Amino acid sequence: MKFKKSEKLYKKGLKNLVGAVNSPVRAFSSVGGNPLFIKKAKGTKITDVDDNEYVDLVLSYGPMILGHRHKKVQKAVEKALENGYSFGASTENEIKLAKIVCDAFPEMDKVRFVNSGTEAVLSGIRLARAYTGKDKIIKFSGCYHGHQDALLVAAGSGLATLSLPGSKGVPEGAVKNTLIAEYNNLESVKKHFETHNDIAGVIIEPVGGNMGVVIPQNNFLVELKAYLESKGALLIVDEVMTGFRSKFGGAQELLGVTADITCLGKVIGGGFPVGAYGARNEIMENVAPLGGMYQAGTLSGNPIAMAGGIATLTELKKQNPYDQFEETGSILEVILLETAKKYNVDITVNRFGSMLNPFFTKTKVTNFEEAQTSDTEKFAVFFWEMIKNGVFLPPSQFEAWFLSSALKDKDIKKVAKAIEAGMLAVSKM
Ligand SMILES: *Cc1c(COP(=O)(O)O)cnc(C)c1O
């Protein structure tokens, strides 16, 4: 397999782009080598500029849940393009997408569209503060909520991959209202409430997806919600990764918990930049123009992005692929475990529906600390074997792999073969 053109573009890209990437998760810092440059994608496959073709388990870090360039999405977007790209005024499609989203999340009466997951969460946090009149927010170590200052501490994959504890350039003042708790540990949340009386709410990934996949244990979210209600604090559920992916109504639907404020991104735009935050009327009425919390966006509700989102979610609802995800996911999980066993490689596999990944560790992984016991050098070797055998994975031990509803048996076979090669290579280290 040759990567000549990718190498050439990488070198060229270094001149005017930072690290030749526009998001550090795309750099190959922790696996070595150069990032791949992509030419195109269709269905389950992605092709790099050297014409190497891979089964894509990155799926743009989640959004491409139907596979790439689904016919109906492509058509809807092409049609939208004919009417113009951006108007700075409302369109009917914004109402349509809002209805689809509010119908999916039962306690959501109103939604506001933004352009990214980061924006969705930073607005959701502002809203929690506006509504409660309190300043402090609790976040969990290892959860990532986008790159806003206040939450860029103990923030999972991107930072962990680069071995950064937090980010430079974030002033102390920006994080002074951020409290850190441990995932799956309600006591660590309660402790903060014992020492602070100005906590607006808790933000959580309902399923950890940015420290590798970490699953909430023993009704953690339900207990957390009940506790927060008793304290008059809000539960802000960051479903940017899990929304429409775990279930159409997000991880909340599966876990039997309802957020006070829900943040969305990724799948909601089907590959176009869309984020959203929503809540019941009483909370959303605080947002301008109805209330005093300001939040705006020149391109928010962009007509092309709305068309992509509506087509994606409509098709997703019709396909209802969640049983299929469960089945395909468990097949992959078993393949990973059995192959690792065959080659005497220690791994732990965490999976939640169509999100999964192996951790190269013996330890059970239920929080960020345990995730960090993984052997990232083993992951790097495994990663490159997967690439060479035609499977595109996120270049980090601490990212989830994603499945699309387009995956076929022959794709799974290709992935299984690559896993065999990967585990063999790791066993020889
Ligand atoms: C990806 C992600 C974000 C950030 O979304 P962007 O669109 O990258 O800004 C926030 N929260 C979670 C849980 C995510 O997975």
The ligand as an ORCA input file, in Angstrom:
! r2SCAN-3c Opt
* xyz 0 1
  C     -17.875     15.916     18.911
  C     -18.420     16.298     20.210
  C     -18.566     17.633     20.601
  C     -18.065     18.774     19.770
  O     -18.733     18.872     18.544
  P     -18.021     19.694     17.363
  O     -19.034     19.636     16.262
  O     -16.756     18.982     17.069
  O     -17.803     21.067     17.846
  C     -19.167     17.913     21.815
  N     -19.594     16.923     22.607
  C     -19.477     15.619     22.273
  C     -19.998     14.578     23.187
  C     -18.863     15.262     21.078
  O     -18.716     13.977     20.769
*
